[in-house]
Amino acid sequence: TTLLKKITSSTLKNKSLKGTKKWISKLILKSIFCFIIMSYQLIISHNFTNIPTETFNFQRYFFNEIKHLQHQKEENDCYTFYWKNIDKQTIDARFSIIIQDKIGYSPLKATFGGIEFWEGIPAKYLFDFLNNIIKFLPSLSVKSLVIKFYPEGYLSEYQHTMLQNCLSKLHFQVKFTDQNYEIPLTNKSFYETVVGATARQLLRTHTNKGYVFNQEINPNIAVVHAFIARSRERKNRPMTMNCLQLTDHFKKFPKNFQLFSVTHSNIMVAVGVTIKINDDIIYTSYLADDENHLKNSPTTCLLSGIYEFSKLEKFKILDLGIATEKGVVNEGLARFKQHLGAKISGKKTYFLVL
């Protein structure tokens, strides 16, 4: 405090430095914070045993929760590492891998995995967490790690920078970077969010042309899967789940998986699956449309409805997913998402040879 008073009193004598007091305060507080000594314990859970009961002090993601990891692992071993703050009695970080052929995957079968951590954790302790894990993995005969991260837009700038620095110091390398697209959910309507003139024109005419947005309560997954498969085949994109697998997801995760559609004369012309990542983020998947209605873009109508639904449910981010495949951009898809007002953020896949 004395240091702060001395610095600010001298600098504020110069009127050109007005406003520095707040900046200096933040700088000193950050410096002090870096010297805080904390005590941590690494807790290792093998196949969902030895799970800590302390409060999680970070934003959690659905694909990293036990219920989804159990679904992913099949016959493989799963290890989850928890970073327990002994002083606060909280869990400040979590990271899970599934081991297959001596490679640790995060995730094995999901949109993303990655390291979850408290925004306020000093960089030193995040580094220690990851370093301890890396030192432990050879005892499991793990030869390398592959981590597909969540979009960078999920993190604050401070978190993102800290994570990147830690991974770099530990010699992780970027395998490829995908482009992800997210729409911040604000008080604006979807029409106000859209920046493309054509998309706005389509939105004005959808209702008049008989397009109806629906939340499907008891969907016929077989019919939906066939619809999605036809659409993806037309676009030369493979199906990542068969019908039984998609049905299984809806049965196992009813609070996370939902289905929305657009109909025209009671015929399905667009469909999309949404996945609740957490209370703040909703993710769209398997967007599909009928080729006979492409000129009217029923997918735009679909996303307009999902956007308004997401606002009502108090989500903060509508994640439209990537427009790349292992770093290669699909220009048409990228333009479509940008015209809807989506912001680009990186979605990196890292690897490390142990």
Secondary structure, DSSP 8 states (H G I E B T S, - for coil): -HHHHHHHHHHTTSGGGTTHHHHHHHHHHHHHHHT----EEEEEEETT-S---SEE-S---GGGSHHHHHHHHTTSEEEEEEEEETTTTEEEEEEEEEEETTEEEE-SSSS----EE-TTS-HHHHHHHHHHHHHHGGGGT--EEEEE---GGGS-HHHHHHHHHHHHHTT-EEEEEEEEEEEE--SS-HHHH---HHHHHHHHHTTTTTEEEEEESS--HHHHHHHHHHHHHHTT---SS-HHHHHHHHHH-TTTEEEEEEEETTEEEEEEEEEE-SSSEEEEEEEEE-GGGGGG-HHHHHHHHHHHHHHHTT-SEEEEEESEETTEE-HHHHHHHHHTT-EEEEEEEEEEE-
